[in-house]
Amino acid sequence: MEEKIVTKQEIIELFEKNILVDSGKGWFYKTDNKSLEVEIIAIHDFEPKYLKDMYRAGNYKIKAK
C-alpha cells in the first residue's frame, strides 16, 4: 500500500464506511481482498503544544506498518 495523505473529513468518512477499522489492537485498512495494519500520523501546520492539539490536525498520513 502506498502512503496516503487525507484530510480530516476524508479520514472520518473512511472510518464511517468501515474502510478504516479500529480493532482495539491497531488500525486496519480494508482493500478488496485483504486487510492491512496501518499507522495514522497526524500532519500539523503548527507545532502541537498540548495533547488536545494532537487531534486538531488538518491532514493525516496513512501508511502500512
N, C-alpha and C positions, 0 to 999 in steps of 0.2 A: 504494500500500500504506500502510495506517495503521501508526503505530508500535505495537509490541507489547512488553509487559513480560512476561518469562517467568522462571521460576525456573531455578536451575542444573540441576535434574533435567530440566526441560522442554527446555532447550537441548541437553542431551545426547541426549535422545530425538529431537529434530529432526535432529541430525546422524546418528544411527543409522538413521533412516528415510529418509535422503537427501533430506529436505525442505530442509535447510540443507547447502550443499556448500562446501568449501574448495577452490577451484580452483588455489591457489598464486598467483593474481594478485588474489584477492579472495574475498569470501563471497557466495554466491548463494542466494536463497530461491526455491524452485520452487513455482509455482502450477499450476493445471490446464493452462494454455495458454502460459505463459511463465516465464522465469527472470529475477528482478530482482537486481541487485547491491545488497547491503545493508551497513550498518555494524552492528557488535555492540559495544555500550557497556556496560561493567560498572557496576553500581549498588551502591555500598558503603554500609553502615550506619556506617562509620568512615572516617577519612582514611587511605588506604594509605600506609605509611611506606617499605616495601621493595617491590621488584619482585615478590617472591614473593607479596605480599599482593594484587596485582592479580588473581590467579587465584582468590582466595577470596571473590569476590562472591557474595551470596545471590541476586541478581536481575540480569537483563540486559535492555537495551533493544535491539530490532531495528528499524532504520528504513532506508528506501530511501535510496540515495545520490542 
